[in-house]
Amino acid sequence: MAAMDSSNPYSLNSKQVADATRRLLHERGITLEEIAELVMILQKKYYPSLTMEECIHNVDAVLSKREVQNAVLTGIQLDILAEQGKLDPPLQEMLANDEGLYGVDEVLAFSIVNVYGSIGFTNYGYIDKLKPGVLERLNDKNSGKVHTFLDDIVGAVAAAASSRIAHRKQAEREIELYGSTEELPKE
C-alpha cells in the first residue's frame, strides 16, 4: 500500500463524485429519461397513475446515493478500459466479449439494487431478462462499444428506482389508512 503524502491528504468531495457519475453516464450515451422509461415498465402495472416525472425523480434520487455512484464509476471505468484494450488477459477478453460466465458485472449491479431492499433483486432480474429500451441498445455487440458493466448498472439503477417508488407508495397508502406513520401497527 502506498504511503499517504501528509502534505496532500486524501479529501473526499461528494459533489465531484456525483458530477463524475452523471458525466460518465452522459458520455456513454445514457440519459435519466431512458432509465426512467425502464422504471415505468417495471412499475406502471402496479401504479397506473405513475408519471415519467416521478420516475425521473426516483432515478435521480438513486443516482444521488454514494454507493450507487461508486458502482457506476467502477463499472464504466472497467468498460472503458476494456474498450481501449488496456486490461490484461484473460480479463480483457472476458469483458470485451461480455463473457456469459463472467458474473462480476451482475455482482456490481447487486450493490445498487440492494440499496432499496430485496424487491430490487426481482425488479433487476426481470428487467435484465427482458432487456427493453436502452438495455437492448447497450447489449448490441456490433456497436463497437463495451457495455459489459453498463447494461447491468443501468438495469440496476432502474430496479432500485422502482423499489424506491414501491416503498414510498406503500408509505403513502399507510398514511392514508392510519393518518400518519407514527400510528402504524407494530409487527
Secondary structure, DSSP 8 states (H G I E B T S, - for coil): -----TTS-----HHHHHHHHHHHHHHTT--HHHHHHHHHHHHTTT-TT--HHHHHHHHHHHHTSHHHHHHHHHHHHHHHHHHTT-S-TTHHHHHHTT-TT--HHHHHHHHHHGGG-THHHHHHHHHHHH--THHHHHT-TTSS---TTHHHHHHHHHHHHHHHHHHHHHHHHHHHHHSSGGGS---
